[in-house]
């Protein structure tokens, strides 16, 4: 029974609205209208669901069904890939909640401007990836730097399935110190992941005390990613004028060359969000 003929045969109360919806039920692969059949519920189910029944749409041709099954398999594989990438991303339970949807661009003028730049960066991802262009999110404590950096990362995992890694600089340095103090500890694989991730978020750059060892360790990562044109997102409370003093000329010049600066100075984002109950 076709959708049109089924709608002509409706007679029970409540069927008309359901029948009208049949016009939109077409095969997504060949455009043919799907055959439909109306199944009327017994009285008990009618009371439970508040409707007299529902339409059942018969499958289209076997060829279309194969295409549908293949598409569903591809979607399942994509979702599994996204879940795997998120699991390996280094994000904590709290950080996984940071998205573009729950970032408030109205906290400050700079937050609004930053959101615009973030949207532009995501829209131009193909070029940014090819050129190794990243972001440097700069602002005081609590201005939303980490939130935006993580949001960019999770969007690229979700939309483009980009292998990404989140690393806080203090923890990165602690891991290296631990390896030096424990010769039996092997972190070569982890270090390789940091240096070669398709997208790396280096959070809280500048929180560490500057010394020759710290500068050299950071230079190794930044220089490798600069040479290999791998996009990196930095978050820091250090502005352009102080970057050289904190990290040294070599590292600072590379960060400036490989990043677009995004200023987030303004009200404390976390305090404002807390006041608004988010």
KAVEN-V565976 format. One record per pair of residues at least 4 apart in sequence whose ideal C-beta (glycine too) atoms are under 6 Angstrom apart, sorted by the first residue. I is the first residue (numbers start at 1). J is the second residue. Records with the same first field share a line. If there is no record, write none. Layout:
I->J, J
//
This chain:
1->5, 6, 37
2->35
3->22, 33, 36
6->36, 38
7->19, 22
10->15, 19
12->52
14->51, 52
15->19
18->55
22->36
25->34, 57
26->31, 33
27->32, 60, 64
29->64, 67
30->64
34->57
35->58
36->55, 57
37->56
38->53, 55
39->53, 56
40->52, 53
41->45, 46, 53
45->49
46->52
59->65
60->64
81->161
82->157, 158
85->157
89->164, 166
90->165, 166
91->95, 96, 166
95->150
98->147, 150, 151
99->151
100->151
103->147, 151
105->111, 112, 115
107->111, 267, 269, 272
108->266, 267
110->263, 264, 265, 266
111->144
114->262, 264
117->262
118->148, 152
122->155
124->128
125->129
128->133, 231
129->231
132->229, 230, 231, 258
134->231, 232, 233, 258, 259
135->233, 259, 260, 262
136->234, 259, 261
137->145, 148, 149, 235, 262
138->236, 239, 263
139->143, 145, 264, 265
140->237
142->268, 269, 270
143->264, 266, 269
144->148, 264, 269
145->235, 264
146->203, 235
149->201, 233, 235
153->164, 201
155->159
156->160, 162
157->162, 164
162->198, 199
163->198
164->199
165->193, 197, 200
166->201
167->172, 194, 202
168->203, 204
169->202, 204, 205
170->207, 208
173->208
175->187
176->217
178->182
179->185, 187
187->191
192->196
193->197
195->221, 224
199->231
200->232
201->233
202->234
203->235
205->234, 236
206->236, 238, 246
208->214
210->214, 246
215->247, 248
218->222, 251
219->223, 250, 251
222->251, 254
225->230, 232
226->254, 258
238->242, 243, 246
242->246
243->247, 252
244->249, 252
247->251, 252
249->253
255->259
267->272
273->278
//
